[in-house]
Amino acid sequence: MKACSCYKTAILTRLKPIAPILFLLFMADAVFAQQRQCFSEKKVVVDDRTFLPFTKGEVVRKISGPQKNILDQICSVITAWDSIAPPQGMKVLCSGLDRSLDIYFLPYLFEDGIRYASEGGPMVSIYVNDPLCMFGLPVVSDIFLCPQQTAGFHGFPIYRNDRHEITVVSKKQVPLFVPVSQEEYLKALIAKEEKNQDTNTGSDYQSAFREMEQAYQQLLKTDQVAAREFKQQMVAFKAEVGKSGTEMIDPVALLKKELSGLTAQERTRQALYGGASAIEAYRNASGLVPYEDRRNAEALVRPNPALITGSATGQVQLLVVSWTVGSPDVYDKPRMYAEDRAGFHLAENLMRQLYLDQKIWSEVFRICR
């Protein structure tokens, strides 16, 4: 008995140093088992649709363009994530072209004896060295409303532009945006309106008058009788417009007048934009808001040229990340997504987990220099 007791003591003594490791391995297996069931073709019906949430999925890459190597590298980091390596219950589609990479999670459905991936699903979009993706629609030319910082994402800022939330990843110690002066904005707007006039896309009445004048000049060359009749119609039309009290507006003249009326200090001051409400309130053609009323306006900016220097191919200097999930209220904010895991929500929940995984995003952001 004594020998047996000594033998047991020796075994326990040897196992003692590795006991914590064995415990951690056991717990990891237990946690994994809770999160992910074994692959199977078990069907689940949700809202009259049949899903295959446990089927083994696949990763499909369709990536091309000058930044293919970089997009492939980013794709490899994300698809190595243990929750989709391999995917379960969905197809992971990595679609890359030029400077953008879209990664979709597409749940599998079952119908008429066929398994197929849904046509749409949650996605994360990553843009490489493309500063314009920080913004929404331009106000004019390359001038935009300044995005507003709203939160943070694993050490980098989240901004809200006029379309959606985006995360901007840049390791350069320079501002992301540079201010646009009132003079710069007005000159860009004048150039746009002048181009519109050259292509007959100005105001409705001005365009009509220009087209009528051009038609009249053409008629003079071929049929002077018809030209005289047409001229009378032109005069009558202009008179009718005048009787209706409709003001003939020349936007270029108005904008040039607005620009010439600025002081030297006002010309260099950052442009503050109020849109249609400012045009009505301040009786201008630009939508600019006086500095004194700046609280009722948004600053106009451009992307900082210093964000991308030299050849951008093969070197990541800027990443812009945006998200899309199914919930309308938080479609661009997976951190706020809170639905069950049934049906289509399976993929959306997984996209939320990807959003929250700091290790994965640290690896992606390490690519940016």
C-alpha positions in Angstrom: 0.0 0.0 0.0 2.8 2.3 0.9 4.5 1.7 -2.6 1.2 2.5 -4.3 0.8 5.6 -2.3 4.3 6.8 -3.2 3.5 6.0 -6.9 0.4 8.1 -6.9 2.2 10.9 -5.2 5.0 10.8 -7.8 2.4 11.0 -10.7 0.6 14.0 -9.0 3.9 15.7 -8.5 4.7 15.4 -12.2 1.3 16.5 -13.3 1.1 19.5 -11.0 3.2 21.9 -13.2 1.1 21.2 -16.3 -2.2 21.1 -14.6 -3.0 24.8 -15.4 -2.3 24.1 -19.0 -4.5 21.1 -19.2 -7.3 23.1 -17.4 -7.0 25.9 -20.0 -7.1 23.5 -22.9 -10.2 21.9 -21.4 -11.9 25.2 -20.9 -11.0 26.4 -24.5 -12.5 23.2 -25.9 -15.6 23.7 -23.8 -16.0 27.3 -24.8 -15.5 26.4 -28.5 -18.1 23.7 -28.2 -20.6 26.2 -26.8 -20.0 28.7 -29.5 -19.9 26.3 -32.5 -21.6 23.0 -33.0 -20.3 20.2 -35.2 -20.8 20.6 -39.0 -24.1 19.1 -40.1 -26.9 19.5 -42.7 -29.5 20.1 -40.0 -32.2 22.4 -41.3 -33.8 25.3 -39.3 -37.0 27.1 -40.5 -37.2 30.8 -39.7 -40.0 32.9 -41.0 -40.9 30.3 -43.6 -37.3 30.2 -44.9 -35.2 27.1 -44.5 -31.6 27.8 -43.3 -28.6 25.5 -42.9 -26.8 27.2 -39.9 -24.5 24.2 -39.2 -23.4 23.4 -42.8 -19.7 23.8 -43.6 -19.2 26.9 -45.8 -16.5 28.2 -48.0 -14.3 31.3 -48.6 -14.5 32.7 -52.1 -12.0 35.3 -53.3 -12.6 37.5 -56.3 -9.8 40.1 -56.1 -8.1 42.0 -58.9 -6.5 45.4 -59.7 -3.3 47.2 -58.9 -3.7 46.7 -55.1 -4.4 43.0 -55.4 -1.5 42.0 -53.2 -2.5 44.3 -50.4 -6.2 43.4 -50.6 -5.2 39.7 -50.6 -3.2 40.3 -47.5 -6.0 42.0 -45.7 -8.4 39.3 -46.8 -6.0 36.6 -45.5 -5.9 38.2 -42.0 -9.7 38.4 -41.7 -10.4 34.9 -43.1 -7.9 33.4 -40.7 -10.2 34.4 -37.9 -11.2 31.3 -36.0 -14.9 32.0 -36.2 -14.8 31.7 -40.0 -11.9 29.3 -40.5 -13.7 27.5 -41.9 -17.1 29.3 -42.1 -20.2 27.6 -40.7 -23.7 28.2 -42.0 -22.6 30.8 -44.5 -20.3 31.6 -47.5 -17.6 34.3 -47.0 -17.2 36.3 -50.2 -14.2 38.5 -50.6 -14.7 40.9 -53.5 -11.8 43.3 -54.3 -11.4 45.7 -57.1 -8.9 48.6 -57.6 -8.5 50.0 -54.1 -11.5 48.5 -52.2 -12.3 45.2 -50.6 -15.8 44.1 -49.6 -16.2 41.0 -47.4 -19.7 39.6 -47.2 -21.2 37.0 -44.9 -23.9 35.2 -46.9 -26.1 32.7 -45.0 -26.9 29.4 -46.6 -30.6 28.6 -47.4 -32.2 25.4 -48.6 -34.9 25.1 -51.3 -36.0 22.5 -53.7 -33.2 20.2 -52.5 -30.5 22.8 -53.3 -28.2 24.6 -50.9 -27.4 28.2 -51.9 -26.0 31.3 -50.4 -28.2 34.4 -50.0 -27.8 37.1 -52.5 -27.0 39.7 -49.9 -25.8 39.9 -46.3 -23.7 42.0 -43.9 -20.4 43.3 -45.1 -17.3 45.2 -44.1 -15.7 47.4 -46.7 -12.0 48.4 -46.6 -10.6 51.1 -48.9 -6.8 51.5 -49.4 -5.2 54.9 -50.0 -8.5 56.5 -51.1 -9.0 59.7 -49.1 -12.3 60.6 -50.9 -13.9 57.6 -49.1 -13.7 59.5 -45.9 -16.5 61.7 -47.2 -20.0 61.5 -48.5 -21.2 63.5 -51.5 -19.1 66.5 -52.5 -20.7 70.0 -52.1 -18.7 71.0 -55.2 -15.6 69.6 -56.9 -13.4 68.0 -54.3 -14.9 70.1 -51.4 -16.9 68.3 -48.7 -18.7 68.8 -45.4 -16.3 68.0 -42.6 -16.9 64.6 -41.1 -17.6 64.6 -37.3 -15.8 62.3 -34.9 -18.3 60.2 -33.0 -16.4 57.3 -31.4 -13.3 55.1 -31.6 -12.5 51.7 -33.1 -9.6 49.8 -31.6 -7.4 52.9 -31.3 -8.5 54.9 -34.4 -11.3 57.4 -34.8 -14.8 56.8 -36.1 -16.3 59.7 -38.1 -19.8 60.4 -39.3 -20.0 61.9 -42.8 -23.3 62.7 -44.6 -23.8 59.0 -45.6 -22.5 56.7 -42.9 -19.9 56.0 -40.2 -16.4 55.3 -41.2 -13.2 54.4 -39.4 -10.0 56.2 -40.6 -6.7 54.6 -40.1 -3.6 56.7 -40.7 -0.4 56.6 -38.8 0.9 59.9 -40.2 1.0 62.7 -37.7 -1.0 65.1 -40.0 -4.6 66.3 -40.0 -7.0 64.2 -42.0 -8.8 67.3 -43.4 -7.6 70.7 -44.5 -10.0 73.8 -44.4 -11.4 75.3 -47.5 -11.5 79.1 -47.6 -14.6 81.1 -48.7 -12.7 82.3 -51.7 -11.7 78.7 -52.7 -15.3 77.5 -52.4 -16.8 80.4 -54.3 -14.3 80.1 -57.2 -15.0 76.3 -57.4 -18.8 77.1 -57.5 -18.3 79.8 -60.1 -16.3 77.3 -62.3 -19.1 74.7 -61.9 -21.8 77.2 -62.9 -19.8 78.5 -65.9 -19.4 74.9 -67.1 -23.1 74.4 -66.7 -23.8 77.4 -68.9 -21.4 76.1 -71.5 -23.2 72.8 -71.6 -26.7 74.4 -71.5 -27.5 73.1 -68.0 -27.9 76.4 -66.2 -31.3 77.7 -64.8 -34.4 76.5 -66.7 -35.2 79.9 -68.3 -31.6 80.8 -69.1 -31.2 77.4 -70.8 -34.4 77.9 -72.8 -33.4 81.4 -73.9 -29.9 80.1 -75.0 -31.4 77.2 -76.9 -33.9 79.5 -78.6 -31.2 82.0 -79.6 -29.1 79.1 -81.1 -32.1 77.9 -83.0 -32.8 81.4 -84.3 -29.3 81.8 -85.6 -29.5 78.4 -87.4 -32.8 79.4 -89.0 -31.3 82.7 -90.3 -28.8 80.7 -92.4 -31.5 78.5 -94.0 -35.0 80.2 -93.9 -35.2 83.9 -93.0 -39.1 83.9 -93.1 -39.2 81.1 -90.5 -36.5 82.9 -88.6 -38.6 86.1 -88.3 -41.6 84.1 -87.1 -39.5 82.3 -84.6 -38.1 85.6 -83.4 -41.6 86.9 -82.7 -42.2 83.7 -80.7 -39.0 84.4 -78.7 -40.1 87.9 -77.9 -43.6 86.8 -76.8 -42.1 84.1 -74.6 -39.7 86.5 -72.8 -42.6 88.9 -72.3 -44.7 86.2 -70.8 -41.9 85.3 -68.4 -41.7 89.0 -67.5 -45.4 89.3 -66.8 -45.3 86.2 -64.5 -42.9 88.0 -62.3 -40.3 85.3 -62.7 -36.9 86.7 -62.1 -34.2 85.7 -64.6 -31.2 84.7 -62.4 -27.6 84.5 -63.6 -25.9 82.4 -60.9 -22.4 83.2 -62.2 -23.0 86.9 -61.9 -24.5 86.5 -58.4 -21.6 84.4 -57.2 -19.0 86.7 -58.6 -20.7 89.6 -56.9 -20.7 87.7 -53.6 -17.0 87.0 -54.0 -16.1 90.6 -54.9 -18.0 91.7 -51.8 -15.8 89.8 -49.4 -13.0 91.6 -47.5 -9.5 90.2 -47.6 -10.0 88.6 -44.2 -13.3 87.0 -45.2 -11.7 85.5 -48.4 -9.2 83.5 -46.3 -11.7 82.5 -43.6 -12.9 78.9 -43.6 -16.1 78.4 -45.6 -19.1 77.5 -43.4 -21.9 75.9 -45.3 -25.6 76.0 -44.5 -27.1 74.8 -47.8 -30.6 75.8 -49.0 -31.6 77.3 -45.7 -28.6 79.6 -45.8 -29.5 80.7 -49.4 -32.9 81.6 -48.2 -31.9 83.2 -44.9 -28.9 85.2 -46.2 -30.1 85.9 -49.8 -27.0 84.5 -51.4 -26.3 82.0 -54.1 -23.5 80.1 -52.4 -25.2 78.7 -49.2 -22.4 80.2 -47.1 -23.1 81.2 -43.5 -21.5 84.3 -41.9 -18.9 83.6 -39.3 -21.1 85.1 -36.6 -23.7 82.4 -37.3 -21.2 79.5 -37.5 -23.2 77.3 -35.1 -25.8 76.9 -37.8 -23.3 75.7 -40.4 -20.9 72.9 -41.2 -17.2 73.5 -42.1 -16.1 72.8 -45.7 -12.8 70.8 -46.1 -10.7 68.8 -48.5 -8.7 65.6 -47.8 -5.2 66.5 -46.7 -2.8 65.9 -49.6 -0.1 64.8 -47.1 -2.1 61.6 -46.3 -0.9 60.0 -49.5 2.7 60.7 -50.6 4.8 59.2 -53.4 3.6 56.1 -55.1 0.6 54.7 -53.4 0.8 51.3 -55.0 2.2 48.6 -52.8 2.3 50.7 -49.7 -0.7 51.2 -47.4 -0.8 54.8 -46.1 -4.5 55.1 -45.4 -7.3 52.7 -44.6 -11.0 53.6 -44.5 -13.4 51.0 -43.0 -17.2 51.0 -43.2 -19.8 48.4 -42.2 -23.3 47.3 -43.2 -25.6 45.1 -41.2 -29.3 44.4 -41.6 -30.8 46.5 -38.9 -31.9 49.9 -40.3 -31.3 51.9 -37.1 -27.7 50.7 -36.7 -26.8 49.4 -40.1 -23.4 51.1 -40.0 -22.7 50.5 -36.3 -22.3 46.7 -35.6 -21.3 47.5 -32.0 -24.9 48.5 -31.4 -26.4 45.5 -33.2 -28.6 43.4 -30.9 -30.7 40.6 -32.5 -31.0 36.9 -32.0 -28.9 34.4 -34.1 -31.8 32.9 -36.0 -32.0 33.0 -39.8 -30.3 35.9 -41.5 -29.3 37.2 -38.0 -26.7 34.5 -37.8 -24.4 36.3 -40.3 -25.1 39.7 -38.8 -24.2 38.5 -35.3 -21.0 37.1 -36.7 -20.2 40.4 -38.4 -20.7 42.1 -35.0 -18.2 39.7 -33.4 -15.7 40.5 -36.1 -16.2 44.2 -35.4 -15.4 43.6 -31.7 -12.3 41.4 -32.2 -9.4 43.7 -31.4 -6.7 41.1 -32.3 -7.9 40.8 -35.9 -8.1 44.5 -36.4 -4.7 45.0 -34.8 -3.3 42.7 -37.5 -5.1 44.5 -40.3 -4.0 47.9 -39.1 -0.4 46.8 -38.8 -0.4 46.7 -42.6 -0.8 50.5 -42.6 2.6 52.3 -42.4 
